[in-house]
Amino acid sequence: MAISRVYFRSPVHDFVKAFLISDSLLYSALNIVTVLFALFTTTKVKGGSIEAATYALSASYVVRVFTELMMSRHISPRSERGKVLTIVLGMLAISAGYLGFAFSHQVDPLYVWWIIAGFGWGLALPTKLAVVSLHINKEQSNEEWSMNDALNMSLIAVTTALTGYLVSHFGIRPLFVVAALLNLLGALPYALYLRRISAVIAPAV
């Protein structure tokens, strides 16, 4: 990551690099979904309304909170490999939820897909924060967290600007597929990191 040689005073840990890249994609995908969801629910879903959209989103938050609380109690004893695998599984669940919206034509499935996405957030969020807290460079933590926010906001700005154009030309449903793919791409840095540490700890043959 070339920017680390220019912006940071010391080398950035591989997991922190994965975290920085993944988070920008994760929140960009979420931004696309939340920007479009109320409009989608009221115009493209049979029986949809603003009330239904807010209830479905609230259900996701409730599931996310309970999952996070459970994960926070059980994640600490796990190995780093187990934690990173949990992050990847959580992000896969989020992508599945976003993808489900593209094929939903009634209100009830929206609750199901938001619950799945909320479960994925609950798995991934506390776990990635637990791991990154171990690897973040305390001497340049301000720079690393600032870079995290800068990358997130930059990509969110780009996706927000593109969302209106893409909806106008391709419709709403394909944007949920784009969000799912962005989020899935965000799981890739963790998957690559998982592969790297698995290779390191694998017994010599």
Buried (B, 14 or more C-beta within 10 A) or exposed (E): BEEBEEBBEEEBBBBBBBBBBBBBBBBBBBBBBEBBBBBBBBEBBEEBEEEBBEBBBEBBEEBBEEBBEEBBEEBEEBEBBEBBBBBBBBBBBBBBBBBBBBEBEEBEBBBBBBBBBBBBBBBBBBBBBBBBEEBBBEEBEEBBEEBBEEBBEEBBEEBEEEBEEBBEEEEBBEBBBBBBBBBBBBBBBBBEBBEEBEEEEEEEE
